[in-house]
Amino acid sequence: MRAWVNTTRPTTLSILRYPENPHPEAPLPKNALPKFIDIAVGNASAIQWPIYVEVHYTDEEVAGRDESRLAPYYYKNGAWHRCRETGVHPDENVVWARMYRDELVGTPVVVAEIPLPASFQLSGLIITPESVKPGEEVSISVTVTNVGDEGGECEVALKIEGVVVESQMVTLSGGESTTVTFKVSEEAEGTYHVEVDGLTGSFTVKAPAMPKPAEFKLSALSVTPKEVKPGEEVTVTVTISNVGEESGSRKVEVKLDGVVVDSKTVTLSGGKSTTLTFKLSSEAEGDHIVEVDGLTATFTVIKPPTPIPWLWIIIGISVVAIIIIAVLYIRRRRTLPSPQSSSF
């Protein structure tokens, strides 16, 4: 270390070097060199302040440090403070300072890096959800990081379609990060472009599609049995489905030979199905057509076989038998000889 001083009268100037940090209770400045120096002045009032001080260093001592940001620091009131006027001669491996009386008298000196001023970087733009209904809220968040060493403030502005719609002030210490979140909503349908400090994204506002109204379809018409006697019932079944999305009701009519003979009203939610059952009969012999909403099926009424009149047959046979017996009896009587009378 070297020092240049102008004085108005004789005084002493002593330069001391500590083997280690004389004030371990106070955090050292960033990337401080392992050199602790003290400059003692015999008569401070005899010096024309400031004095010029140079501290030499080796390449090994500054390895891993930004040489252009080195500066002397002095210890006072429990903390290390950077000298007001400092500079570096990297080609000479020299750090210099013009030190004033309040910076030098009775205080040790150390060389360290000047902290970087607060500098903010934004990253990680997230928009959720990316598609919403009109009036629904969209969350827009971004990570803010102070990449400097010193604390500071940063204004984070949200732009939608190039217009600032909201901003927030963020205060961060050196190296600290935080997440800033905005909540927005739009009523008009469309795609909205978002920008936060050059980071861009978008979200879409779209009204939900109207639900499809109730729509009914009938299928699988069936008639059983296919043949019946006059007056006997057939069972008619048909499947009805609501292929729409909304709930609804439908009246289902059954026609027999073109005439409505029965009906039922069914209510179904969207996408649901059910089976309807009807009972029909006819006295008329022949084929009959059943129709339900354009679907057709048939059944036949057949004439039952005439029953055999066994009673009358038996009676007839009995009568014939009696007649035959009677005829045979009469014939026999006629063929017998008449009895002759005798005289005594």
C-alpha positions as CSV (number, residue, x, y, z in Angstrom):
1,M,0.0,0.0,0.0
2,R,1.2,3.5,-0.8
3,A,-0.2,6.9,0.2
4,W,0.4,10.4,-1.0
5,V,-0.5,13.3,1.4
6,N,-0.2,17.1,1.4
7,T,0.3,18.7,4.8
8,T,0.4,22.2,6.3
9,R,2.8,21.3,9.0
10,P,4.8,18.2,10.0
11,T,2.8,15.1,11.0
12,T,3.2,11.3,10.9
13,L,1.5,8.7,8.7
14,S,1.7,5.0,9.6
15,I,0.5,2.1,7.5
16,L,-0.3,-1.1,9.4
17,R,-1.4,-4.5,8.1
18,Y,-3.6,-6.9,10.1
19,P,-3.0,-10.6,9.7
20,E,-6.8,-11.2,9.7
21,N,-10.1,-9.4,9.8
22,P,-9.9,-7.1,12.9
23,H,-13.7,-6.9,13.0
24,P,-15.1,-10.4,12.4
25,E,-18.4,-9.3,14.0
26,A,-19.3,-7.3,10.9
27,P,-20.0,-8.9,7.5
28,L,-17.3,-8.2,5.0
29,P,-18.1,-6.5,1.6
30,K,-18.7,-8.9,-1.3
31,N,-15.6,-10.8,-2.5
32,A,-13.2,-8.9,-0.1
33,L,-9.5,-9.5,-0.6
34,P,-7.6,-11.0,2.3
35,K,-5.8,-7.7,3.1
36,F,-6.7,-5.6,6.1
37,I,-4.8,-2.3,6.3
38,D,-4.9,0.5,8.8
39,I,-3.6,4.1,8.2
40,A,-2.8,6.0,11.3
41,V,-2.4,9.8,11.1
42,G,-0.5,11.6,13.9
43,N,-2.1,15.1,13.4
44,A,-5.2,14.9,11.2
45,S,-5.6,18.7,11.2
46,A,-2.2,19.1,9.6
47,I,-3.3,17.2,6.5
48,Q,-4.9,18.7,3.4
49,W,-7.7,16.2,2.7
50,P,-8.2,14.0,0.8
51,I,-5.1,11.8,0.7
52,Y,-4.4,9.5,-2.2
53,V,-4.1,5.8,-1.4
54,E,-3.1,2.8,-3.6
55,V,-3.5,-0.8,-2.7
56,H,-1.6,-3.4,-4.8
57,Y,-3.0,-6.9,-5.4
58,T,-1.9,-10.0,-7.3
59,D,-3.7,-11.9,-10.0
60,E,-4.1,-14.8,-7.6
61,E,-5.8,-12.6,-5.0
62,V,-8.4,-11.3,-7.4
63,A,-9.1,-14.7,-9.1
64,G,-12.8,-15.1,-9.7
65,R,-13.6,-11.5,-9.0
66,D,-14.5,-8.6,-11.4
67,E,-11.3,-6.6,-11.3
68,S,-13.0,-3.5,-12.7
69,R,-15.4,-3.3,-9.8
70,L,-12.8,-3.4,-7.0
71,A,-12.7,-0.5,-4.5
72,P,-11.4,0.3,-1.0
73,Y,-13.8,0.0,2.0
74,Y,-13.3,1.5,5.4
75,Y,-14.8,0.3,8.8
76,K,-16.8,2.7,10.9
77,N,-19.7,2.4,13.3
78,G,-19.9,-1.4,13.1
79,A,-20.0,-1.7,9.3
80,W,-17.9,-1.5,6.1
81,H,-18.4,1.5,3.8
82,R,-17.1,2.1,0.3
83,C,-14.9,5.2,-0.1
84,R,-16.5,8.0,-2.0
85,E,-13.8,8.4,-4.7
86,T,-12.3,5.2,-6.0
87,G,-10.9,3.6,-9.2
88,V,-8.9,0.7,-10.6
89,H,-5.8,0.4,-12.7
90,P,-6.1,-3.3,-13.8
91,D,-3.0,-3.1,-15.9
92,E,-1.0,-2.1,-12.8
93,N,-3.0,-4.3,-10.3
94,V,-3.8,-1.2,-8.3
95,V,-6.9,-0.1,-6.5
96,W,-6.9,3.6,-5.5
97,A,-9.0,6.0,-3.5
98,R,-9.1,9.6,-2.4
99,M,-9.8,9.2,1.2
100,Y,-11.3,11.9,3.4
101,R,-10.8,12.5,7.0
102,D,-14.1,10.9,8.1
103,E,-13.2,7.8,6.1
104,L,-9.6,7.3,7.3
105,V,-8.9,8.4,10.9
106,G,-8.6,5.3,13.1
107,T,-10.3,2.9,10.7
108,P,-9.0,-0.3,8.9
109,V,-9.3,-0.6,5.1
110,V,-10.1,-3.6,3.0
111,V,-10.5,-4.0,-0.8
112,A,-13.7,-5.7,-2.2
113,E,-16.0,-5.7,-5.1
114,I,-18.4,-2.8,-5.5
115,P,-22.0,-4.3,-5.3
116,L,-24.0,-4.4,-8.5
117,P,-26.9,-2.0,-8.4
118,A,-30.4,-3.4,-8.4
119,S,-31.3,-4.9,-11.8
120,F,-34.4,-6.7,-12.5
121,Q,-35.2,-9.6,-14.9
122,L,-38.6,-11.0,-15.6
123,S,-39.3,-14.6,-16.6
124,G,-41.8,-17.5,-16.6
125,L,-44.9,-15.8,-17.9
126,I,-47.9,-18.0,-17.1
127,I,-51.5,-17.5,-18.3
128,T,-54.2,-19.7,-16.8
129,P,-56.6,-20.7,-18.0
130,E,-55.8,-19.9,-21.7
131,S,-59.5,-20.2,-22.7
132,V,-62.4,-18.7,-20.7
133,K,-66.0,-17.7,-21.0
134,P,-66.9,-14.0,-21.2
135,G,-66.4,-12.3,-17.8
136,E,-64.4,-15.2,-16.3
137,E,-61.1,-14.4,-14.6
138,V,-57.7,-15.0,-16.1
139,S,-54.6,-15.2,-13.9
140,I,-51.4,-13.8,-15.4
141,S,-48.2,-14.3,-13.4
142,V,-44.5,-13.6,-13.9
143,T,-41.3,-14.2,-11.9
144,V,-39.3,-11.1,-11.0
145,T,-35.7,-11.4,-9.9
146,N,-33.2,-8.8,-8.7
147,V,-30.0,-10.0,-10.3
148,G,-28.0,-7.1,-8.7
149,D,-26.4,-7.0,-5.3
150,E,-28.2,-4.0,-3.9
151,G,-31.9,-3.8,-3.1
152,G,-34.3,-1.8,-5.3
153,E,-37.8,-1.2,-6.7
154,C,-39.2,-2.3,-10.0
155,E,-42.5,-1.5,-11.6
156,V,-44.1,-4.5,-13.4
157,A,-46.6,-3.4,-16.0
158,L,-49.2,-5.6,-17.7
159,K,-50.2,-4.8,-21.2
160,I,-53.2,-6.2,-23.1
161,E,-53.3,-5.5,-26.8
162,G,-50.4,-3.0,-26.3
163,V,-52.2,-1.0,-23.6
164,V,-51.1,-0.9,-19.9
165,V,-54.1,-2.2,-17.9
166,E,-52.4,-2.7,-14.5
167,S,-49.0,-2.3,-12.8
168,Q,-47.4,-3.3,-9.5
169,M,-44.4,-2.0,-7.6
170,V,-42.0,-4.7,-6.4
171,T,-39.2,-4.2,-3.8
172,L,-36.5,-6.9,-3.7
173,S,-33.1,-7.3,-2.0
174,G,-30.1,-8.3,-4.1
175,G,-30.6,-11.9,-5.5
176,E,-34.2,-12.1,-4.3
177,S,-37.1,-13.3,-6.5
178,T,-40.9,-13.1,-6.2
179,T,-44.0,-13.8,-8.3
180,V,-46.3,-11.0,-9.4
181,T,-49.8,-12.0,-10.3
182,F,-52.5,-10.0,-12.2
183,K,-56.2,-10.9,-12.4
184,V,-58.1,-9.8,-15.5
185,S,-61.3,-10.5,-17.3
186,E,-62.9,-9.6,-20.7
187,E,-66.5,-9.6,-21.8
188,A,-66.0,-9.6,-25.6
189,E,-65.1,-12.8,-27.5
190,G,-61.8,-13.0,-29.1
191,T,-58.0,-13.6,-28.6
192,Y,-56.2,-11.2,-26.3
193,H,-52.4,-10.7,-26.6
194,V,-50.6,-10.2,-23.3
195,E,-47.2,-8.6,-22.7
196,V,-45.1,-8.1,-19.5
197,D,-41.7,-6.6,-20.0
198,G,-41.3,-8.2,-23.4
199,L,-42.7,-11.5,-22.4
200,T,-45.7,-12.3,-24.5
201,G,-48.6,-14.7,-24.5
202,S,-52.4,-14.8,-25.1
203,F,-55.7,-16.0,-23.9
204,T,-59.1,-16.6,-25.7
205,V,-62.5,-15.5,-24.6
206,K,-65.3,-17.7,-26.1
207,A,-68.9,-18.0,-25.2
208,P,-70.0,-21.6,-24.6
209,A,-72.0,-23.3,-27.3
210,M,-75.8,-23.5,-26.8
211,P,-76.9,-27.0,-25.7
212,K,-78.6,-29.0,-28.4
213,P,-82.4,-29.0,-27.8
214,A,-84.2,-32.2,-27.1
215,E,-84.6,-34.4,-30.1
216,F,-86.3,-37.8,-30.1
217,K,-85.7,-40.8,-32.2
218,L,-87.6,-44.2,-32.1
219,S,-86.2,-47.5,-33.0
220,A,-86.4,-51.3,-32.5
221,L,-90.2,-51.7,-33.0
222,S,-91.3,-55.2,-32.0
223,V,-94.6,-57.0,-32.0
224,T,-95.0,-60.4,-30.2
225,P,-96.4,-62.9,-30.8
226,K,-96.8,-62.8,-34.5
227,E,-100.0,-64.9,-34.6
228,V,-102.9,-64.6,-32.2
229,K,-106.6,-65.6,-32.0
230,P,-109.3,-63.0,-32.3
231,G,-109.3,-60.8,-29.2
232,E,-105.9,-62.1,-27.9
233,E,-103.3,-59.4,-27.0
234,V,-100.0,-58.7,-28.7
235,T,-97.1,-56.8,-27.0
236,V,-95.7,-53.9,-28.8
237,T,-92.3,-52.5,-27.7
238,V,-90.3,-49.6,-29.1
239,T,-87.1,-47.8,-28.0
240,I,-87.2,-44.0,-27.7
241,S,-84.0,-42.0,-27.3
242,N,-83.3,-38.3,-26.7
243,V,-80.4,-37.5,-28.9
244,G,-80.3,-33.9,-27.9
245,E,-78.6,-32.3,-24.9
246,E,-81.5,-30.7,-23.1
247,S,-84.3,-32.5,-21.3
248,G,-87.7,-32.8,-23.1
249,S,-91.0,-34.6,-23.5
250,R,-92.5,-36.5,-26.4
251,K,-95.9,-38.1,-27.0
252,V,-95.7,-41.5,-28.7
253,E,-98.8,-42.7,-30.6
254,V,-99.4,-46.3,-31.7
255,K,-101.5,-46.9,-34.8
256,L,-103.3,-50.2,-35.6
257,D,-104.2,-50.4,-39.3
258,G,-103.8,-46.6,-39.6
259,V,-105.9,-45.7,-36.6
260,V,-104.4,-44.4,-33.3
261,V,-105.3,-46.9,-30.6
262,D,-102.9,-45.9,-27.8
263,S,-100.4,-43.3,-26.7
264,K,-97.9,-42.4,-24.0
265,T,-95.9,-39.3,-23.1
266,V,-92.3,-39.8,-22.1
267,T,-89.8,-37.3,-20.6
268,L,-86.1,-37.9,-21.0
269,S,-82.9,-36.1,-20.2
270,G,-80.4,-35.4,-22.9
271,G,-78.7,-38.6,-24.1
272,K,-81.1,-40.9,-22.3
273,S,-83.2,-43.8,-23.7
274,T,-86.1,-45.9,-22.6
275,T,-88.4,-48.7,-23.9
276,L,-92.2,-48.2,-24.2
277,T,-94.6,-51.1,-24.1
278,F,-98.2,-51.2,-25.4
279,K,-100.9,-54.0,-25.5
280,L,-103.1,-54.3,-28.6
281,S,-105.8,-56.8,-29.8
282,S,-108.1,-57.3,-32.7
283,E,-111.2,-59.4,-33.4
284,A,-110.8,-59.3,-37.2
285,E,-109.1,-62.2,-38.8
286,G,-106.1,-61.5,-41.1
287,D,-102.9,-59.4,-41.2
288,H,-102.7,-56.2,-39.1
289,I,-100.2,-53.3,-39.4
290,V,-98.8,-51.7,-36.3
291,E,-97.1,-48.3,-36.8
292,V,-95.1,-46.1,-34.4
293,D,-93.6,-42.9,-35.7
294,G,-93.1,-44.3,-39.2
295,L,-91.8,-47.7,-37.9
296,T,-94.0,-50.6,-38.9
297,A,-94.5,-54.2,-37.9
298,T,-97.3,-56.8,-38.4
299,F,-99.2,-59.6,-36.7
300,T,-101.9,-62.0,-37.9
301,V,-105.2,-62.9,-36.3
302,I,-106.0,-66.5,-37.3
303,K,-109.4,-68.3,-37.2
304,P,-109.4,-71.0,-34.5
305,P,-110.2,-74.6,-35.7
306,T,-113.9,-75.6,-35.4
307,P,-114.2,-78.0,-32.3
308,I,-115.5,-81.5,-33.0
309,P,-119.1,-81.9,-31.6
310,W,-118.5,-85.1,-29.8
311,L,-121.7,-85.0,-27.8
312,W,-123.9,-84.8,-30.9
313,I,-121.9,-87.5,-32.5
314,I,-122.4,-89.8,-29.5
315,I,-126.1,-88.9,-29.4
316,G,-126.4,-89.6,-33.1
317,I,-124.6,-92.9,-32.9
318,S,-126.8,-93.8,-29.9
319,V,-130.0,-93.0,-31.9
320,V,-128.8,-94.9,-34.9
321,A,-128.0,-97.9,-32.7
322,I,-131.4,-97.8,-31.1
323,I,-133.1,-97.6,-34.5
324,I,-131.0,-100.5,-35.8
325,I,-131.9,-102.6,-32.7
326,A,-135.6,-101.8,-33.1
327,V,-135.6,-102.7,-36.8
328,L,-133.9,-106.0,-36.1
329,Y,-136.3,-106.8,-33.4
330,I,-139.4,-106.1,-35.5
331,R,-138.0,-108.2,-38.4
332,R,-137.4,-111.0,-36.0
333,R,-140.9,-111.0,-34.7
334,R,-142.3,-111.1,-38.2
335,T,-140.3,-114.2,-39.1
336,L,-141.4,-116.3,-36.1
337,P,-144.3,-118.8,-36.9
338,S,-147.8,-118.1,-35.5
339,P,-148.9,-120.5,-32.6
340,Q,-151.6,-123.2,-33.7
341,S,-154.7,-123.9,-31.6
342,S,-155.5,-127.7,-30.6
343,S,-159.0,-129.2,-30.0
344,F,-159.8,-131.5,-27.3
